[in-house]
Amino acid sequence: PLPAPEKVSMLFKLYCLVVMTVVAATYIIVLRYTRTMSSEKYFSTTAVFLTEVVKLIISLGMLSWYVFILEEVVYKKKETLKLCIPSLVYALQNNMAFVALSNLDAAVYQVTYQLKIPCTAFYMQWFSIFLLCGGVSLVQWKPMEATAVHVMATAVAVLCSGFAGVYFEKVLKSSSTSLWIRNIQMYLWGILMTFGGVVVNDGAAILQEGFFFGYTPLVCLVVLLASMGGLYTSVVVKYTDNIMKSFSAAAAIVLSTLASMYLFELHLSYIFIIGTTLVCISIYLYGLPQLENKNDSDKQELK
Ligand code: NCC
């Protein structure tokens, strides 16, 4: 039998959504910056790999890890095995983000990336979802200047994000195993999968140049943001759901556009204002109030 879902306050959920959103916005901008502005290009597969290592270390820190390793990973092989699938999908997705953002304008990437919303939630409230997609696209619309490969990389990331997100949420919410244990199970796989990416894609070059070739403090910041963002994502999915997460990440687009307007002295256009309004309405329609009710309805279902 499943335990009753933990009750957390609305404020805590909002806090997690806000932190995740701010981190996501910063992450995309800094990642893009490190891929375009510095002369020496670091190996992006190593950044994805290091992110998994950092997340594993932090997750272990949340538990008395030695007891955990025995009880939850070694003795429960079948449970650990379940997490192999989303970790592989996320490994692919996280690498695709670097491929796409190395060449694709951050704005174009973000707009295309929003396709993950209908992808994740085709059965949910269509109207607000259409409004959101429309709004987000208006906010950042620019003529496409990308090659097919990078659009493909974004598309793969989109498909992976929707699938892995729903898969992880299902595994997490269908048993009493804690979030941190699920995370550790997944990051152990993640380390293996992303190391595969390092070897296959950059192995030969790394042997010549070194693992940390091209690393600057900003690249370390990318790894840190990716780790924080990933961990907050998991907390957000635990206490809300994937759709709420997507809406929040979409708000990040509006935020990051506002930030770049400020930083790069761009001017607000009518299209941006209309787009932002649509995004806000769609978030409202999907229902921030539902955040509060979610745990109650989960409890009902369990009865
Ligand atoms: O695409 P998205 O998330 O669904 O990607 C989820 C990210 O969280 C990590 N994760 C997931 C579950 C879990 N238990 N632990 C985790 O560490 C995955 O490895 C994956 O990196 C979004 O909804 O838009 C969001 O976008 C990402 C990021 O902007 C995109 O993936 C870039 O291509 C955000 N991640 C970060 O800011 C680091 C996420 O917060 C929101």
Boltz pocket constraint, residues with backbone or C-beta under 6 A from the ligand:
constraints:
  - pocket:
      binder: B
      contacts: [[A, 20], [A, 21], [A, 23], [A, 24], [A, 25], [A, 27], [A, 28], [A, 55], [A, 90], [A, 93], [A, 94], [A, 97], [A, 157], [A, 161], [A, 162], [A, 165], [A, 168], [A, 183], [A, 186], [A, 225], [A, 226], [A, 227], [A, 228], [A, 229], [A, 230], [A, 231], [A, 233], [A, 234], [A, 245], [A, 246], [A, 249], [A, 250]]
      max_distance: 6.0
